[in-house]
Amino acid sequence: MTASTAVPAPAPAAPGGLPLIGHAHRLARDPLPFITSLRRHGSVVRIRIGPTPAYVVTDPALTRRVLVTDAAHFAKGGKIIDALRVFFGDGLATVADGDTHLRNRRLMQPMFNKAHIATRGTAMIERVRAMVGAWSEGEHRDVYADMNDITLAAFLTALFGTDLPEHLQTEFTALMPAIMKGTIRQTVLPSWINNLPLPANRAHAERVAQLRALIDQAIDHHQNAQPSPAATATTADPAGCPHAAQAQQAGLFATLLTAEDPLTRQQLQDEAITLLTGAIETTGTTLAWTLYEITRHPDVEQRLRAELAAVCGERPLDYEDLDRLPYARQVLQEAVRKYGPAWMVTRTATRDITLGSHHIPQGADVVWSPYLHQHDPAHFPDPDTFNPDRWTPERATATRGSFLAFGDGRRKCIGENFAWSELQIILATILQLWPAFRLTSRPPRPQAVVTVKPDVMTMAYYQR
């Protein structure tokens, strides 16, 4: 809705659509150049995915209207969300707007405040150090796979506690990559193909069932080992107090298991799947691109290592050090800006509405793209250049309105605080344990699926 009384105009159509398939060939062949090219056609641009129209919002101010000001008229939905809902169920990322979403978000919010995350910091750092320290010097390693494995292990430690049985951690690690590939496949294929009894569809359904069974085992283990709510709530006990050890073991999931208005077992599964997937794909992708950019910019690496040495000296990282590593945060934020991590997100118009002087019909898919906004030269000059100094305190304020990697409004990513902590822990640990690393593959090309991931990336790590 707008204050103007002018009759809204139809949104301009993107050029290059083909009969029957619309712009699907562009989205499949060159999605990132295509989505960023739409900016020059208007603030809202109509594309077709097959015969179905969708409205891409290219102006970040209008996207904030979709997410914040007029959020009641743009419901969580659309092709991508519908496909993810098959996997996530009614987790926080996919559940429809309404009382259930508000209730679950309020219930889960305490899990992700900074003080609560801090109680898991030491355990996460120890887990990450053990994994990164086990790499063999000079070995050519798949960076994307490594970063996903580490982020999953760190998040399992934070989510389910330090005493999660080793066999469950191993099974989670083995299962999640195949599940992510199957989920990505289902987001890009038509729904009628996903509903056919094809071998790939059956295999994906079986893996999701296995994942839910694993989560059940983790929940059962968690409940059987659960300390009292009073002990779990203790976050500032002196060293050596058994309550502090219990709180460290319990994990973030204790918040849900000890709630006065508990979730059902199905809801617990849905939320665990949502959290695990969000923790792996987006965080792992960001770390992979960050390491790549470090290999391309020796000055950035030098500043990172100097900052880390000034804060930690020769000792291992402590969780309390994270706030004293502002340049590391800038480097990570620039990687998030440049590479996404999500490149296309959808909403559904719940009524006829005017957006940017253009008419959006009820039921239409409305598309917004963090990648598009974060490559807008009006807000990020020379957007393809990796420049962490964009995020110095004096410069960041001017660009914050176009940085939408975590969304905005009532559906903003609940795990943002956790993501920054996990990203900083893993990056700092790699820098501490490996004084040198280099790219051993050709330069990676961005591949837009759910996130913007590298198509290939291997590195070798050295002690000098």
Order of alpha helices (4+ residues) and beta strands (2+ residues): alpha-alpha-beta-beta-alpha-beta-alpha-alpha-alpha-alpha-beta-alpha-alpha-alpha-alpha-alpha-alpha-alpha-alpha-alpha-alpha-beta-beta-beta-beta-alpha-alpha-alpha-beta-beta-beta-beta
